[in-house]
Amino acid sequence: MNVVRTAIPDVLVLKPTVHGDARGIFFESFNRRTFAASIGRDVDFVQDNQSRSARHVLRGLHYQITHPQAKLVRVIQGEIFDVAVDLRRASPTFGKWVGHKLSAESREMTWVPEGFGHGFLVLSEFADVLYKTTDYRFPGAERVLRWSDETLAIDWPVRDGLVLSERDRAGQPLADAEVYQ
């Protein structure tokens, strides 16, 4: 597994080793030992989630203020622009974001640690996204950061004609959002 550090060093892009021949391909999408060695810590994933979304659906930016979740995100069909926002007030990168295109073709994954808001925008006709989490979903702890917050200035590859849920449309700007200490 090749690990690429992003502009926020705690957010990683993971590139699995893909083996291929005339029959097709094989790769380990997750191996606990390899993953722990790649990110520098052992992680206990407790939940797998999957979503399918149409072109220009924007999901996020989501986080849980209590029971924070780290996420390992990958795309098994289509392409997305994946975004992580640092919401750790004590961090030198607080309020900064990183984005990376993930696709079924590249097989790359994003490691989003605890303390980050996460979201993605579908760039293909549709996208199937899988993500592992380190804590369970706690609806009362869920928060949404405004995807279009001018303070964050996220450079989404598409801004017009986006499809958002009511909850995502009502996200809080960073200035008003509950954040991690």
C-alpha positions as CSV (number, residue, x, y, z in Angstrom):
1,M,0.0,0.0,0.0
2,N,1.4,3.4,-1.0
3,V,0.5,6.3,1.4
4,V,0.3,9.9,0.2
5,R,0.1,12.6,2.7
6,T,-2.2,15.5,1.8
7,A,-1.8,19.2,2.7
8,I,-3.4,18.2,6.1
9,P,-0.9,15.5,7.2
10,D,-3.5,13.5,9.1
11,V,-5.7,13.0,6.1
12,L,-4.1,10.3,3.8
13,V,-4.7,9.0,0.3
14,L,-4.1,5.2,0.2
15,K,-3.2,3.5,-3.0
16,P,-3.5,-0.3,-2.9
17,T,-1.2,-2.6,-4.8
18,V,-3.2,-4.0,-7.7
19,H,-2.2,-7.3,-9.3
20,G,-3.5,-7.9,-12.8
21,D,-3.1,-10.3,-15.6
22,A,-5.3,-11.5,-18.6
23,R,-7.9,-12.8,-16.1
24,G,-8.5,-9.4,-14.5
25,I,-7.2,-7.8,-11.2
26,F,-6.9,-8.5,-7.5
27,F,-6.1,-6.2,-4.6
28,E,-6.7,-6.1,-0.9
29,S,-9.1,-3.3,-0.2
30,F,-8.5,-3.7,3.5
31,N,-5.9,-5.6,5.6
32,R,-5.8,-4.6,9.2
33,R,-2.0,-5.1,9.6
34,T,-1.2,-3.3,6.4
35,F,-3.6,-0.5,7.2
36,A,-2.2,-0.1,10.7
37,A,1.4,0.0,9.3
38,S,0.3,2.5,6.7
39,I,-1.4,5.0,9.0
40,G,0.8,4.4,12.1
41,R,-1.9,3.1,14.4
42,D,-4.3,0.2,14.8
43,V,-7.9,1.0,14.1
44,D,-11.0,-0.9,15.0
45,F,-13.7,-0.4,12.4
46,V,-17.2,-1.1,13.8
47,Q,-19.5,-0.2,10.9
48,D,-19.5,-0.3,7.1
49,N,-21.7,2.1,5.1
50,Q,-22.6,2.2,1.5
51,S,-24.3,4.9,-0.5
52,R,-25.3,5.3,-4.2
53,S,-25.8,8.8,-5.4
54,A,-26.5,10.4,-8.8
55,R,-24.4,13.0,-10.6
56,H,-24.0,16.3,-8.8
57,V,-25.3,14.9,-5.5
58,L,-23.4,16.6,-2.7
59,R,-23.4,14.7,0.7
60,G,-22.0,16.5,3.7
61,L,-20.1,18.0,5.3
62,H,-21.0,15.5,8.1
63,Y,-19.4,14.8,11.5
64,Q,-20.5,13.6,15.0
65,I,-19.5,16.0,17.8
66,T,-19.6,13.2,20.3
67,H,-18.6,9.7,19.2
68,P,-16.4,11.1,16.5
69,Q,-15.8,8.7,13.6
70,A,-12.7,8.1,11.6
71,K,-13.6,7.0,8.0
72,L,-11.9,4.9,5.3
73,V,-13.6,6.0,2.1
74,R,-13.5,4.3,-1.3
75,V,-15.5,4.3,-4.5
76,I,-16.6,1.0,-6.1
77,Q,-18.4,2.5,-9.0
78,G,-18.1,6.0,-10.5
79,E,-16.1,9.0,-9.3
80,I,-16.4,11.6,-6.5
81,F,-14.6,14.6,-5.2
82,D,-14.0,13.7,-1.6
83,V,-13.4,16.5,1.0
84,A,-12.2,16.5,4.6
85,V,-12.3,19.7,6.8
86,D,-10.3,19.9,10.0
87,L,-12.6,20.8,12.9
88,R,-10.1,20.3,15.7
89,R,-9.8,23.8,17.2
90,A,-6.3,23.0,18.7
91,S,-4.9,21.9,15.3
92,P,-2.6,24.1,13.2
93,T,-4.8,23.2,10.2
94,F,-8.2,24.0,11.9
95,G,-10.7,25.2,9.3
96,K,-8.6,24.0,6.4
97,W,-9.8,21.4,3.9
98,V,-8.3,18.9,1.5
99,G,-10.1,17.4,-1.5
100,H,-9.2,14.5,-3.7
101,K,-10.9,12.7,-6.6
102,L,-11.6,9.0,-5.8
103,S,-12.8,6.6,-8.4
104,A,-13.5,3.0,-9.0
105,E,-10.8,3.1,-11.7
106,S,-8.1,4.5,-9.4
107,R,-9.0,2.3,-6.4
108,E,-7.6,4.9,-4.1
109,M,-9.0,5.5,-0.7
110,T,-9.1,8.4,1.7
111,W,-8.3,8.1,5.4
112,V,-10.3,10.8,7.3
113,P,-9.4,10.7,11.0
114,E,-11.6,11.6,13.9
115,G,-12.1,15.4,14.3
116,F,-12.9,16.1,10.7
117,G,-16.0,17.0,8.7
118,H,-16.5,14.8,5.6
119,G,-18.4,15.1,2.4
120,F,-18.3,14.3,-1.3
121,L,-19.7,15.4,-4.6
122,V,-20.5,12.9,-7.3
123,L,-18.8,13.6,-10.6
124,S,-19.9,10.6,-12.7
125,E,-23.4,9.5,-13.7
126,F,-23.7,7.8,-10.3
127,A,-21.3,6.7,-7.7
128,D,-21.3,3.8,-5.1
129,V,-19.3,4.8,-2.1
130,L,-18.2,2.5,0.7
131,Y,-16.8,3.7,4.0
132,K,-15.7,2.1,7.2
133,T,-16.2,3.9,10.5
134,T,-14.5,3.6,13.8
135,D,-17.7,4.4,15.8
136,Y,-21.4,3.8,15.3
137,R,-23.9,6.3,14.1
138,F,-25.4,8.4,16.9
139,P,-28.1,10.6,15.3
140,G,-28.2,12.9,18.3
141,A,-24.5,13.6,17.8
142,E,-24.7,14.3,14.1
143,R,-23.7,17.7,12.8
144,V,-23.5,19.3,9.4
145,L,-21.1,22.0,8.3
146,R,-22.3,24.2,5.4
147,W,-20.7,22.9,2.2
148,S,-20.7,26.5,0.7
149,D,-19.2,28.3,3.7
150,E,-17.2,31.2,2.3
151,T,-14.7,30.9,5.3
152,L,-13.8,27.4,4.1
153,A,-13.8,28.3,0.4
154,I,-13.9,24.7,-0.7
155,D,-13.1,24.6,-4.4
156,W,-15.9,22.1,-5.4
157,P,-15.4,21.1,-9.1
158,V,-19.1,21.8,-9.7
159,R,-21.2,24.5,-7.9
160,D,-24.3,24.8,-10.1
161,G,-27.2,22.3,-10.2
162,L,-26.2,20.5,-7.1
163,V,-28.6,18.1,-5.3
164,L,-28.5,18.3,-1.5
165,S,-30.7,17.0,1.2
166,E,-32.6,19.5,3.4
167,R,-30.3,18.6,6.3
168,D,-27.2,19.3,4.2
169,R,-28.7,22.5,2.8
170,A,-29.2,23.7,6.4
171,G,-25.6,23.1,7.5
172,Q,-23.9,25.5,9.9
173,P,-21.1,27.9,8.9
174,L,-17.8,27.2,10.6
175,A,-18.2,30.3,12.8
176,D,-21.4,28.9,14.3
177,A,-20.5,25.2,14.3
178,E,-19.7,23.0,17.2
179,V,-16.1,21.8,16.8
180,Y,-13.7,19.5,18.6
181,Q,-11.3,20.9,21.2
